[in-house]
């Protein structure tokens, strides 16, 4: 032991103290890191706050109508009037599974349902009136709809209401023929 003391210039007792000091420094550092992590992990943010770091693709919505009894084959000129603009039925269906993001007006989808849209899901629509004229001398049908996007706990939610001829309705709106 005397050789070690002369060569290393410190005694084994000093080695034990140095190891103890290193352990204390590492221990205190780990506690400090744990406390900092715990403090930064807690958040008192508003749960309805929108997280702008997430990019949301908001799917457009469309008004679909199950039109039993109405001829959609092109024998009659079926039109829809919305915001003073008249849209004539495009009898050719869109044969795609892709989500179209462009306003198409009035058309028939792959399931032979009458569709009006696509409308922006980020826009707010209040008491919008859509009048469907069947072009066959039957009474026109009026759809009134409301649509609003809002954020709940950082997630997009939708509030939608539909009425057909003054009565509550859900999508697809069931419109019977010859009313």
PASEBA-1860 file (N, C-alpha, C; in nm, 3 decimals):
! residues 179
1> XXXXXXXX> 0.081/-0.118/0.000/0.000/0.000/0.000/0.086/0.126/0.000 ~ 0.202/0.112/0.055/0.292/0.226/0.060/0.338/0.264/-0.079 ~ 0.355/0.162/-0.168/0.396/0.189/-0.305/0.287/0.266/-0.378 ~ 0.164/0.224/-0.359/0.052/0.292/-0.426/0.043/0.436/-0.379 ~ 0.062/0.460/-0.250/0.052/0.596/-0.200/0.159/0.684/-0.261 ~ 0.278/0.628/-0.280/0.385/0.708/-0.335/0.367/0.729/-0.484 ~ 0.320/0.627/-0.557/0.308/0.637/-0.702/0.184/0.719/-0.743 ~ 0.077/0.697/-0.677/-0.049/0.762/-0.717/-0.067/0.895/-0.647
9> XXXXXXXX> 0.009/0.918/-0.547/0.005/1.042/-0.474/-0.126/1.062/-0.396 ~ -0.201/0.953/-0.373/-0.317/0.960/-0.285/-0.343/0.822/-0.227 ~ -0.411/0.820/-0.120/-0.434/0.695/-0.046/-0.564/0.629/-0.091 ~ -0.580/0.497/-0.065/-0.705/0.428/-0.099/-0.827/0.494/-0.036 ~ -0.810/0.557/0.078/-0.921/0.627/0.141/-0.973/0.737/0.049 ~ -0.880/0.805/-0.021/-0.919/0.909/-0.116/-0.996/0.850/-0.232 ~ -0.959/0.729/-0.275/-1.032/0.663/-0.384/-1.177/0.637/-0.344 ~ -1.196/0.591/-0.222/-1.332/0.566/-0.176/-1.412/0.695/-0.169
17> XXXXXXXX> -1.350/0.801/-0.127/-1.421/0.929/-0.120/-1.451/0.982/-0.260 ~ -1.360/0.962/-0.354/-1.382/1.009/-0.492/-1.497/0.932/-0.555 ~ -1.503/0.800/-0.535/-1.614/0.720/-0.588/-1.746/0.761/-0.528 ~ -1.745/0.788/-0.399/-1.867/0.833/-0.331/-1.914/0.967/-0.388 ~ -1.821/1.057/-0.414/-1.855/1.189/-0.468/-1.914/1.176/-0.609 ~ -1.856/1.088/-0.691/-1.907/1.066/-0.826/-2.050/1.013/-0.819 ~ -2.074/0.917/-0.730/-2.209/0.863/-0.714/-2.308/0.971/-0.671 ~ -2.266/1.058/-0.580/-2.355/1.166/-0.534/-2.387/1.262/-0.648
25> XXXXXXXX> -2.287/1.297/-0.728/-2.308/1.389/-0.841/-2.403/1.327/-0.941 ~ -2.381/1.201/-0.977/-2.469/1.134/-1.074/-2.610/1.122/-1.017 ~ -2.621/1.087/-0.891/-2.753/1.075/-0.828/-2.829/1.206/-0.829 ~ -2.761/1.314/-0.789/-2.827/1.446/-0.788/-2.863/1.490/-0.929 ~ -2.778/1.461/-1.027/-2.807/1.498/-1.166/-2.930/1.423/-1.216 ~ -2.938/1.294/-1.185/-3.055/1.217/-1.228/-3.184/1.269/-1.164 ~ -3.178/1.304/-1.035/-3.296/1.361/-0.970/-3.335/1.494/-1.035 ~ -3.239/1.576/-1.066/-3.266/1.705/-1.130/-3.331/1.685/-1.268
33> XXXXXXXX> -3.279/1.591/-1.346/-3.337/1.561/-1.478/-3.480/1.510/-1.462 ~ -3.504/1.423/-1.364/-3.639/1.370/-1.341/-3.736/1.481/-1.303 ~ -3.693/1.573/-1.218/-3.780/1.684/-1.177/-3.811/1.775/-1.294 ~ -3.710/1.807/-1.374/-3.733/1.892/-1.492/-3.829/1.825/-1.590 ~ -3.811/1.696/-1.613/-3.901/1.622/-1.704/-4.044/1.622/-1.650 ~ -4.060/1.602/-1.521/-4.194/1.600/-1.462/-4.260/1.737/-1.473 ~ -4.183/1.842/-1.454/-4.241/1.976/-1.459/-4.281/2.015/-1.601 ~ -4.204/1.975/-1.699/-4.236/2.012/-1.836/-4.342/1.921/-1.897
41> XXXXXXXX> -4.363/1.803/-1.841/-4.464/1.710/-1.895/-4.604/1.754/-1.856 ~ -4.619/1.826/-1.748/-4.751/1.871/-1.705/-4.790/1.994/-1.785 ~ -4.913/1.994/-1.832/-4.959/2.106/-1.914/-5.093/2.156/-1.862 ~ -5.106/2.286/-1.851/-5.233/2.344/-1.812/-5.298/2.414/-1.931 ~ -5.266/2.366/-2.053/-5.323/2.426/-2.172/-5.472/2.401/-2.179 ~ -5.540/2.485/-2.250/-5.682/2.470/-2.275/-5.705/2.343/-2.356 ~ -5.791/2.251/-2.309/-5.813/2.126/-2.384/-5.877/2.150/-2.521 ~ -5.939/2.265/-2.542/-6.001/2.295/-2.671/-5.906/2.369/-2.764
49> XXXXXXXX> -5.781/2.387/-2.719/-5.684/2.457/-2.801/-5.650/2.372/-2.923 ~ -5.640/2.437/-3.037/-5.604/2.369/-3.161/-5.452/2.354/-3.164 ~ -5.405/2.234/-3.189/-5.262/2.208/-3.200/-5.219/2.240/-3.344 ~ -5.151/2.351/-3.361/-5.114/2.395/-3.495/-4.996/2.317/-3.551 ~ -4.939/2.226/-3.470/-4.831/2.141/-3.521/-4.886/2.024/-3.601 ~ -5.017/1.998/-3.589/-5.080/1.887/-3.662/-5.151/1.945/-3.784 ~ -5.129/1.883/-3.897/-5.197/1.926/-4.020/-5.318/1.836/-4.039 ~ -5.436/1.897/-4.045/-5.561/1.822/-4.060/-5.610/1.831/-4.204
57> XXXXXXXX> -5.644/1.718/-4.262/-5.711/1.715/-4.391/-5.860/1.698/-4.361 ~ -5.933/1.806/-4.373/-6.076/1.803/-4.342/-6.150/1.762/-4.470 ~ -6.219/1.651/-4.462/-6.289/1.597/-4.579/-6.410/1.682/-4.610 ~ -6.431/1.718/-4.737/-6.551/1.794/-4.773/-6.675/1.710/-4.744 ~ -6.788/1.777/-4.723/-6.909/1.700/-4.702/-7.003/1.723/-4.818 ~ -7.094/1.628/-4.836/-7.190/1.635/-4.945/-7.326/1.595/-4.892 ~ -7.427/1.643/-4.956/-7.564/1.610/-4.919/-7.609/1.498/-5.012 ~ -7.629/1.380/-4.954/-7.672/1.266/-5.034/-7.820/1.241/-5.011
65> XXXXXXXX> -7.888/1.203/-5.117/-8.033/1.181/-5.112/-8.067/1.046/-5.173 ~ -8.140/0.967/-5.100/-8.191/0.840/-5.149/-8.327/0.873/-5.212 ~ -8.335/0.869/-5.343/-8.450/0.926/-5.414/-8.538/0.817/-5.477 ~ -8.596/0.736/-5.394/-8.685/0.631/-5.443/-8.802/0.691/-5.519 ~ -8.828/0.641/-5.638/-8.943/0.685/-5.716/-8.916/0.799/-5.811 ~ -8.800/0.861/-5.803/-8.768/0.969/-5.896/-8.675/0.915/-6.003 ~ -8.698/0.957/-6.126/-8.620/0.912/-6.240/-8.491/0.995/-6.250 ~ -8.378/0.929/-6.233/-8.249/0.998/-6.244/-8.175/0.958/-6.370
73> XXXXXXXX> -8.242/0.888/-6.460/-8.175/0.836/-6.580/-8.155/0.942/-6.688 ~ -8.208/1.057/-6.671/-8.190/1.163/-6.770/-8.316/1.194/-6.848 ~ -8.428/1.127/-6.816/-8.555/1.154/-6.884/-8.610/1.290/-6.849 ~ -8.586/1.335/-6.728/-8.630/1.467/-6.682/-8.508/1.552/-6.652 ~ -8.527/1.682/-6.659/-8.419/1.773/-6.623/-8.430/1.802/-6.474 ~ -8.349/1.734/-6.394/-8.350/1.752/-6.249/-8.252/1.863/-6.215 ~ -8.297/1.957/-6.133/-8.210/2.069/-6.097/-8.213/2.091/-5.947 ~ -8.110/2.158/-5.899/-8.103/2.202/-5.760/-8.073/2.351/-5.761
81> XXXXXXXX> -8.139/2.425/-5.673/-8.114/2.569/-5.662/-8.055/2.593/-5.524 ~ -7.937/2.654/-5.522/-7.870/2.686/-5.396/-7.805/2.822/-5.410 ~ -7.836/2.910/-5.315/-7.783/3.046/-5.314/-7.810/3.119/-5.445 ~ -7.929/3.095/-5.500/-7.970/3.162/-5.622/-7.912/3.104/-5.750 ~ -7.830/3.005/-5.742/-7.767/2.942/-5.858/-7.836/2.808/-5.885 ~ -7.863/2.780/-6.014/-7.928/2.655/-6.053/-7.822/2.557/-6.104 ~ -7.830/2.433/-6.053/-7.737/2.327/-6.092/-7.818/2.216/-6.157 ~ -7.783/2.183/-6.281/-7.852/2.077/-6.355/-7.782/1.945/-6.324
89> XXXXXXXX> -7.864/1.838/-6.309/-7.810/1.707/-6.278/-7.716/1.660/-6.387 ~ -7.596/1.620/-6.346/-7.500/1.558/-6.435/-7.528/1.408/-6.426 ~ -7.593/1.352/-6.528/-7.639/1.213/-6.524/-7.525/1.113/-6.523 ~ -7.405/1.153/-6.563/-7.292/1.061/-6.560/-7.237/1.058/-6.417 ~ -7.231/0.938/-6.362/-7.182/0.927/-6.225/-7.029/0.936/-6.224 ~ -6.977/0.974/-6.110/-6.832/0.980/-6.093/-6.787/0.842/-6.047 ~ -6.727/0.765/-6.134/-6.684/0.629/-6.102/-6.544/0.629/-6.044 ~ -6.534/0.671/-5.920/-6.405/0.675/-5.852/-6.426/0.654/-5.704
97> XXXXXXXX> -6.324/0.600/-5.638/-6.329/0.585/-5.494/-6.254/0.701/-5.427 ~ -6.190/0.781/-5.507/-6.116/0.895/-5.452/-6.214/0.997/-5.395 ~ -6.169/1.071/-5.295/-6.253/1.175/-5.236/-6.235/1.301/-5.320 ~ -6.337/1.336/-5.400/-6.321/1.459/-5.479/-6.323/1.580/-5.387 ~ -6.237/1.673/-5.413/-6.230/1.792/-5.329/-6.277/1.916/-5.404 ~ -6.343/1.894/-5.517/-6.390/2.005/-5.599/-6.543/2.003/-5.601 ~ -6.602/2.121/-5.593/-6.748/2.130/-5.598/-6.797/2.077/-5.732 ~ -6.884/1.975/-5.728/-6.934/1.910/-5.849/-7.076/1.952/-5.886
105> XXXXXXXX> -7.146/2.020/-5.796/-7.285/2.055/-5.823/-7.376/1.938/-5.789 ~ -7.465/1.903/-5.880/-7.563/1.796/-5.860/-7.525/1.678/-5.949 ~ -7.509/1.559/-5.890/-7.471/1.442/-5.968/-7.521/1.315/-5.901 ~ -7.508/1.202/-5.970/-7.547/1.072/-5.919/-7.418/0.996/-5.887 ~ -7.410/0.938/-5.764/-7.288/0.866/-5.727/-7.296/0.719/-5.767 ~ -7.195/0.641/-5.731/-7.187/0.500/-5.769/-7.299/0.415/-5.709 ~ -7.358/0.461/-5.600/-7.468/0.388/-5.536/-7.604/0.436/-5.585 ~ -7.606/0.510/-5.695/-7.727/0.565/-5.756/-7.802/0.658/-5.660
113> XXXXXXXX> -7.728/0.732/-5.579/-7.786/0.833/-5.492/-7.758/0.970/-5.553 ~ -7.853/1.057/-5.537/-7.838/1.195/-5.582/-7.749/1.267/-5.482 ~ -7.649/1.340/-5.531/-7.552/1.405/-5.444/-7.540/1.552/-5.483 ~ -7.532/1.638/-5.382/-7.504/1.779/-5.404/-7.379/1.813/-5.326 ~ -7.276/1.859/-5.396/-7.152/1.892/-5.327/-7.035/1.884/-5.422 ~ -6.922/1.881/-5.374/-6.877/1.875/-5.237/-6.868/2.016/-5.181 ~ -6.906/2.028/-5.054/-6.902/2.157/-4.986/-6.786/2.156/-4.886 ~ -6.728/2.270/-4.865/-6.613/2.280/-4.774/-6.657/2.251/-4.632
121> XXXXXXXX> -6.589/2.159/-4.567/-6.622/2.127/-4.428/-6.571/2.232/-4.330 ~ -6.481/2.319/-4.376/-6.430/2.421/-4.286/-6.516/2.547/-4.287 ~ -6.608/2.557/-4.383/-6.696/2.674/-4.390/-6.817/2.651/-4.298 ~ -6.876/2.759/-4.254/-6.995/2.752/-4.170/-7.117/2.781/-4.257 ~ -7.214/2.690/-4.254/-7.338/2.706/-4.329/-7.453/2.713/-4.228 ~ -7.532/2.821/-4.236/-7.645/2.839/-4.145/-7.773/2.854/-4.224 ~ -7.868/2.765/-4.196/-8.001/2.768/-4.260/-7.991/2.784/-4.411 ~ -7.899/2.710/-4.472/-7.885/2.711/-4.618/-8.001/2.632/-4.678
129> XXXXXXXX> -8.056/2.683/-4.785/-8.171/2.620/-4.849/-8.131/2.564/-4.985 ~ -8.162/2.436/-5.006/-8.136/2.368/-5.132/-8.269/2.315/-5.183 ~ -8.311/2.363/-5.300/-8.441/2.324/-5.357/-8.415/2.229/-5.473 ~ -8.476/2.109/-5.465/-8.462/2.008/-5.569/-8.589/2.009/-5.653 ~ -8.575/2.048/-5.781/-8.686/2.047/-5.876/-8.669/1.922/-5.963 ~ -8.768/1.834/-5.957/-8.757/1.705/-6.024/-8.786/1.712/-6.173 ~ -8.833/1.824/-6.223/-8.856/1.841/-6.366/-8.968/1.756/-6.422 ~ -9.053/1.701/-6.334/-9.162/1.615/-6.381/-9.298/1.660/-6.328
137> XXXXXXXX> -9.309/1.787/-6.296/-9.432/1.848/-6.248/-9.470/1.805/-6.106 ~ -9.385/1.726/-6.037/-9.413/1.696/-5.897/-9.360/1.811/-5.812 ~ -9.404/1.812/-5.689/-9.365/1.918/-5.597/-9.213/1.914/-5.572 ~ -9.151/2.030/-5.575/-9.008/2.040/-5.546/-8.985/2.010/-5.398 ~ -8.870/1.955/-5.367/-8.833/1.927/-5.229/-8.731/2.031/-5.181 ~ -8.747/2.073/-5.057/-8.657/2.173/-5.000/-8.579/2.113/-4.884 ~ -8.447/2.123/-4.895/-8.358/2.077/-4.789/-8.295/2.201/-4.726 ~ -8.307/2.211/-4.594/-8.242/2.318/-4.520/-8.132/2.251/-4.437
145> XXXXXXXX> -8.010/2.306/-4.444/-7.901/2.244/-4.371/-7.815/2.346/-4.299 ~ -7.756/2.298/-4.189/-7.660/2.373/-4.109/-7.536/2.285/-4.095 ~ -7.422/2.346/-4.103/-7.296/2.271/-4.090/-7.193/2.363/-4.028 ~ -7.124/2.311/-3.925/-7.021/2.392/-3.859/-6.910/2.300/-3.809 ~ -6.787/2.342/-3.830/-6.670/2.273/-3.777/-6.630/2.342/-3.647 ~ -6.605/2.264/-3.543/-6.552/2.319/-3.419/-6.448/2.222/-3.364 ~ -6.371/2.268/-3.267/-6.260/2.187/-3.213/-6.293/2.149/-3.071 ~ -6.276/2.021/-3.039/-6.299/1.969/-2.904/-6.176/1.889/-2.864
153> XXXXXXXX> -6.110/1.932/-2.759/-5.989/1.867/-2.710/-5.885/1.853/-2.821 ~ -5.875/1.955/-2.906/-5.776/1.956/-3.012/-5.811/1.873/-3.134 ~ -5.933/1.819/-3.138/-5.976/1.736/-3.251/-6.093/1.802/-3.323 ~ -6.100/1.786/-3.456/-6.211/1.848/-3.529/-6.341/1.770/-3.507 ~ -6.449/1.844/-3.483/-6.584/1.788/-3.466/-6.678/1.867/-3.557 ~ -6.791/1.804/-3.593/-6.887/1.870/-3.681/-7.024/1.873/-3.616 ~ -7.092/1.982/-3.636/-7.231/1.995/-3.595/-7.311/2.011/-3.724 ~ -7.395/1.912/-3.755/-7.474/1.916/-3.878/-7.621/1.892/-3.845
161> XXXXXXXX> -7.709/1.966/-3.912/-7.854/1.945/-3.901/-7.913/1.957/-4.040 ~ -8.008/1.869/-4.069/-8.075/1.869/-4.198/-8.225/1.863/-4.177 ~ -8.297/1.928/-4.266/-8.443/1.920/-4.270/-8.486/1.897/-4.413 ~ -8.585/1.813/-4.431/-8.647/1.791/-4.561/-8.791/1.838/-4.551 ~ -8.826/1.939/-4.628/-8.962/1.995/-4.628/-9.009/2.026/-4.486 ~ -8.920/2.084/-4.404/-8.955/2.127/-4.269/-8.948/2.020/-4.163 ~ -8.911/1.896/-4.198/-8.902/1.788/-4.099/-8.757/1.746/-4.084 ~ -8.714/1.713/-3.960/-8.575/1.671/-3.939/-8.539/1.550/-4.026
169> XXXXXXXX> -8.415/1.549/-4.074/-8.368/1.441/-4.161/-8.222/1.411/-4.129 ~ -8.177/1.293/-4.171/-8.037/1.254/-4.157/-7.986/1.210/-4.293 ~ -7.854/1.210/-4.306/-7.793/1.167/-4.434/-7.787/1.016/-4.441 ~ -7.812/0.954/-4.554/-7.868/1.014/-4.675/-8.015/1.050/-4.653 ~ -8.053/1.162/-4.705/-8.190/1.210/-4.688/-8.282/1.128/-4.779 ~ -8.381/1.065/-4.717/-8.474/0.979/-4.791/-8.585/1.065/-4.850 ~ -8.588/1.072/-4.983/-8.690/1.149/-5.053/-8.775/1.050/-5.132 ~ -8.900/1.036/-5.092/-8.990/0.943/-5.165/-9.043/1.010/-5.290
177> XXX> -9.078/0.931/-5.389/-9.127/0.984/-5.516/-9.274/1.023/-5.512 ~ -9.313/1.107/-5.606/-9.452/1.148/-5.627/-9.517/1.200/-5.501 ~ -9.459/1.300/-5.440/-9.514/1.355/-5.315/-9.626/1.452/-5.345
END
